[in-house]
Amino acid sequence: MLAAPARWYFAVPGVTTTGPFNQHFVRDIGLIFVLIGAAMLSGALLPAQRVALWSASGLWLASHALFHLWEVSVGICGPDAIARDFPAVTLPALGAIALAFWAWRDARPARAQKAYS
């Protein structure tokens, strides 16, 4: 998305049906995905920051997936978009939200221990 936005636009199935090519927009979204990847990796390496990093990433990814579902519900995209988008849009959102919930649950005992210390 960042290095070759036009190539990405024409190579990814279904993208051309969502509107005309806009290099600036494709690169903006590419930057968001770089930031999300960095936040997910940072959360793996920094347990004290994991809940915040993974929750923020999961929130954006889930919002993005819900936006794709909304496009289908209002007729912008056909129902086939749900299956087409699942591996690259919905599945990462579900994974990030699951990781965020796991991190939250894992961090809860540590917070409770601090409160009683």
Backbone torsions as a table, in degrees:
resi	resn	phi	psi	omega
1	MET	NA	-35.4	-178.2
2	LEU	-85.4	-45.4	-174.5
3	ALA	-78.7	-37.0	-176.7
4	ALA	-141.4	71.6	-174.5
5	PRO	-59.7	-37.4	179.6
6	ALA	-68.3	-41.6	178.2
7	ARG	-61.6	-42.9	178.2
8	TRP	-61.4	-46.6	-177.8
9	TYR	-56.5	-43.4	-177.2
10	PHE	-85.7	-17.2	-176.9
11	ALA	-89.6	-29.5	-175.3
12	VAL	-85.0	123.5	-177.5
13	PRO	-58.0	132.2	175.0
14	GLY	90.0	-19.0	-176.1
15	VAL	-62.8	-40.9	-177.2
16	THR	-65.6	-17.9	179.1
17	THR	-85.0	-4.2	-176.8
18	THR	-95.8	-2.0	178.9
19	GLY	142.0	172.0	-178.1
20	PRO	-68.2	156.8	178.6
21	PHE	-61.6	132.3	176.5
22	ASN	-137.2	101.3	-175.3
23	GLN	-56.3	-42.6	-178.8
24	HIS	-61.8	-46.1	-178.8
25	PHE	-64.2	-44.2	179.5
26	VAL	-60.6	-43.1	179.4
27	ARG	-69.4	-35.8	175.3
28	ASP	-58.1	-47.6	-179.6
29	ILE	-67.2	-37.3	175.5
30	GLY	-58.6	-42.1	177.4
31	LEU	-63.4	-39.4	177.4
32	ILE	-60.8	-43.3	179.8
33	PHE	-67.1	-33.2	174.4
34	VAL	-63.7	-44.9	179.0
35	LEU	-63.4	-40.6	178.6
36	ILE	-65.0	-43.3	177.1
37	GLY	-60.8	-42.0	178.4
38	ALA	-64.9	-39.5	178.7
39	ALA	-66.8	-41.3	178.6
40	MET	-64.8	-44.3	177.9
41	LEU	-64.7	-43.7	178.4
42	SER	-60.9	-39.5	177.5
43	GLY	-63.3	-34.4	177.5
44	ALA	-68.5	-32.7	-177.3
45	LEU	-91.6	-20.6	-176.7
46	LEU	-123.5	83.7	-175.8
47	PRO	-55.7	-32.3	-179.0
48	ALA	-67.4	-23.9	-179.2
49	GLN	-103.5	-0.3	-171.1
50	ARG	-57.9	-46.5	-176.3
51	VAL	-59.4	-48.9	-178.1
52	ALA	-65.6	-45.5	-176.9
53	LEU	-66.0	-46.5	-178.2
54	TRP	-73.5	-32.2	177.9
55	SER	-67.9	-44.4	178.5
56	ALA	-62.6	-42.7	178.5
57	SER	-63.8	-45.9	179.6
58	GLY	-63.2	-37.9	179.0
59	LEU	-62.8	-44.9	179.6
60	TRP	-66.1	-46.4	-178.4
61	LEU	-62.5	-40.3	178.5
62	ALA	-66.8	-40.5	177.3
63	SER	-62.4	-40.5	177.8
64	HIS	-62.7	-44.1	179.2
65	ALA	-65.1	-41.6	178.4
66	LEU	-64.4	-35.7	176.5
67	PHE	-62.0	-41.6	177.6
68	HIS	-62.7	-40.3	177.6
69	LEU	-66.9	-37.5	177.4
70	TRP	-61.6	-41.5	178.9
71	GLU	-57.9	-37.2	177.2
72	VAL	-70.2	-43.7	-175.6
73	SER	-64.8	-27.6	179.2
74	VAL	-99.6	3.2	174.0
75	GLY	89.1	8.4	177.4
76	ILE	-68.6	-39.8	177.0
77	CYS	-122.2	152.8	177.1
78	GLY	-77.4	164.6	-179.5
79	PRO	-58.2	-24.3	178.3
80	ASP	-63.2	-19.3	179.2
81	ALA	-65.5	-27.6	-179.2
82	ILE	-62.5	-50.1	179.5
83	ALA	-68.6	-40.3	-179.0
84	ARG	-63.5	-40.2	-176.7
85	ASP	-83.5	-15.4	-172.9
86	PHE	-53.8	-50.6	-175.8
87	PRO	-64.1	-35.4	-174.0
88	ALA	-100.2	-14.7	-176.4
89	VAL	-118.4	-58.8	-174.1
90	THR	-75.1	-44.3	-178.1
91	LEU	-60.7	-46.2	176.4
92	PRO	-61.1	-35.8	178.1
93	ALA	-64.1	-45.6	178.8
94	LEU	-62.5	-41.2	179.0
95	GLY	-64.3	-44.5	-179.3
96	ALA	-66.7	-40.1	178.0
97	ILE	-65.6	-40.9	177.3
98	ALA	-61.7	-43.4	177.8
99	LEU	-63.9	-40.4	179.2
100	ALA	-63.1	-43.6	177.8
101	PHE	-64.4	-41.0	177.0
102	TRP	-61.3	-45.0	-179.7
103	ALA	-63.6	-41.2	178.7
104	TRP	-62.3	-47.0	179.9
105	ARG	-65.3	-39.4	179.3
106	ASP	-66.5	-34.8	-178.1
107	ALA	-80.5	-20.1	-177.0
108	ARG	-59.2	-47.2	178.5
109	PRO	-60.5	-35.8	178.9
110	ALA	-65.9	-38.9	178.0
111	ARG	-67.8	-39.0	-179.5
112	ALA	-66.5	-38.1	178.0
113	GLN	-63.1	-40.1	179.4
114	LYS	-65.0	-37.0	-178.6
115	ALA	-66.9	-31.8	-178.1
116	TYR	-92.6	-3.6	-178.6
117	SER	-82.4	NA	NA
